[in-house]
Amino acid sequence: MRERRSRMVKPYVRHVLVCTASGAGKEKGTPADPCRGRFCSDKGGEQVRERFWTELGRAGLDTAKVTAVGCLVQHQYGPIVIVYPDGIWYAGVTVDDVAEIVDTHLAGGLPVERLVYHRLSATENAIP
């Protein structure tokens, strides 16, 4: 049996997941559900993801991977950004917040406390 090897171009220190989910909203002609709010795409999720790439380039930081993800079921708090392996969930992130997340968290290692929505500990969801 042949050994499987990772084909990643380079190892990343952090993986940034940005919710860009759509479903309700202008593009579908569907009204927002007042109980859950608009989807992250309606609140600028795609623009937030694009700004991460811009800010990572500005900071000369090539150790973070940014990925658009589907719905994280946190509509009223979006756009949601998650940084792994740190397990930090940010809520209500705007394009104006991205430089601070890049400089303080991705480059500096400290979460941006004013945006932290949830901290996922390694033991919190451990499989017994």
Backbone torsions as a table, in degrees:
resi	resn	phi	psi	omega
1	MET	NA	133.5	179.8
2	ARG	-77.4	143.5	178.8
3	GLU	-75.3	134.1	176.4
4	ARG	-87.0	134.7	178.3
5	ARG	-123.9	148.5	177.2
6	SER	-66.9	140.3	179.5
7	ARG	-110.4	21.8	177.8
8	MET	-62.8	141.4	178.7
9	VAL	-64.4	-42.8	177.9
10	LYS	-152.2	155.2	177.0
11	PRO	-76.5	139.8	177.2
12	TYR	-105.5	146.3	177.9
13	VAL	-83.6	-38.5	-179.0
14	ARG	-134.3	149.7	176.9
15	HIS	-120.0	123.0	-178.9
16	VAL	-104.9	119.4	179.2
17	LEU	-105.8	124.2	-178.2
18	VAL	-117.1	121.2	178.2
19	CYS	-71.8	123.6	177.2
20	THR	-124.7	23.2	-174.3
21	ALA	-63.4	142.3	174.0
22	SER	-126.5	171.0	-179.6
23	GLY	168.9	-61.1	172.8
24	ALA	-94.2	155.8	175.0
25	GLY	127.8	-174.5	-173.8
26	LYS	-55.2	-44.3	-174.9
27	GLU	-67.1	-23.0	179.1
28	LYS	-102.6	-9.8	-177.7
29	GLY	68.8	23.6	-177.5
30	THR	-106.0	130.0	178.7
31	PRO	-69.2	152.2	177.8
32	ALA	-68.6	146.0	173.8
33	ASP	-83.9	116.3	-176.3
34	PRO	-62.3	-19.8	179.3
35	CYS	-77.1	-25.8	-177.8
36	ARG	-122.4	-9.8	177.5
37	GLY	79.9	-174.4	-179.1
38	ARG	-77.5	158.3	176.3
39	PHE	-74.3	161.9	-176.9
40	CYS	-59.9	-31.1	178.0
41	SER	-63.9	-34.5	179.3
42	ASP	-71.8	-19.2	-176.6
43	LYS	-105.7	11.3	175.2
44	GLY	96.9	19.6	-179.0
45	GLY	-56.9	-42.6	179.9
46	GLU	-66.8	-38.4	177.5
47	GLN	-66.2	-36.0	176.4
48	VAL	-62.8	-45.9	179.3
49	ARG	-60.1	-45.5	179.3
50	GLU	-62.5	-38.6	179.8
51	ARG	-65.6	-33.3	176.2
52	PHE	-57.5	-44.7	179.7
53	TRP	-62.5	-41.7	178.6
54	THR	-61.7	-47.9	-176.8
55	GLU	-70.0	-35.2	175.9
56	LEU	-63.5	-39.9	176.6
57	GLY	-64.3	-43.7	178.6
58	ARG	-59.1	-40.8	-177.2
59	ALA	-81.4	-6.5	-178.0
60	GLY	65.5	30.1	-175.7
61	LEU	-101.6	110.5	179.7
62	ASP	-113.3	20.5	-179.1
63	THR	-102.5	8.3	178.5
64	ALA	-122.1	139.3	176.8
65	LYS	-108.0	132.7	178.7
66	VAL	-111.5	129.0	-177.7
67	THR	-132.4	133.5	172.2
68	ALA	-77.1	136.2	178.6
69	VAL	-126.5	161.1	176.9
70	GLY	-77.2	-167.7	-171.4
71	CYS	-57.9	132.1	176.3
72	LEU	-106.0	7.2	175.7
73	VAL	57.4	43.6	176.4
74	GLN	-132.1	43.1	-170.5
75	HIS	-48.9	-47.8	-174.0
76	GLN	-69.6	-12.4	-178.1
77	TYR	-109.0	0.1	-173.8
78	GLY	-74.8	170.8	-3.5
79	PRO	-66.4	141.0	178.5
80	ILE	-98.7	137.4	174.7
81	VAL	-127.8	131.2	179.0
82	ILE	-119.5	135.5	177.7
83	VAL	-115.0	119.5	176.5
84	TYR	-115.1	148.0	14.6
85	PRO	-86.9	7.5	-175.3
86	ASP	-68.2	-24.8	-179.9
87	GLY	72.6	27.8	179.9
88	ILE	-95.7	125.2	175.5
89	TRP	-105.3	124.6	174.9
90	TYR	-103.9	145.2	-179.6
91	ALA	-123.7	150.0	176.4
92	GLY	63.1	32.5	-176.7
93	VAL	-72.6	133.4	176.3
94	THR	-114.5	168.2	177.5
95	VAL	-59.3	-29.5	179.7
96	ASP	-72.0	-16.2	179.4
97	ASP	-88.8	-18.3	-169.2
98	VAL	-64.0	-43.2	-179.9
99	ALA	-59.1	-39.5	179.0
100	GLU	-65.8	-40.9	177.8
101	ILE	-64.3	-42.7	179.1
102	VAL	-63.0	-50.1	-175.9
103	ASP	-70.3	-44.9	-173.8
104	THR	-82.2	-45.2	-174.6
105	HIS	-93.3	-58.2	-174.0
106	LEU	-68.4	-38.8	178.6
107	ALA	-90.6	-37.7	-174.1
108	GLY	-96.4	-15.6	177.2
109	GLY	84.0	3.8	-179.0
110	LEU	-115.1	127.5	178.2
111	PRO	-60.5	152.4	174.9
112	VAL	-85.6	97.1	-169.7
113	GLU	-56.9	-37.4	-176.1
114	ARG	-65.6	-17.5	-179.1
115	LEU	-106.6	-7.4	-176.1
116	VAL	-66.9	128.1	179.9
117	TYR	-106.2	-36.8	-177.3
118	HIS	-156.6	146.3	173.6
119	ARG	-117.4	118.7	-180.0
120	LEU	-95.9	109.7	-179.9
121	SER	-82.1	156.0	-178.5
122	ALA	-63.4	-31.2	-177.5
123	THR	-91.9	-15.3	-176.8
124	GLU	-57.7	-42.5	-177.5
125	ASN	-117.9	29.5	-179.4
126	ALA	-65.0	142.7	177.0
127	ILE	-84.5	124.7	-177.2
128	PRO	-66.8	NA	NA
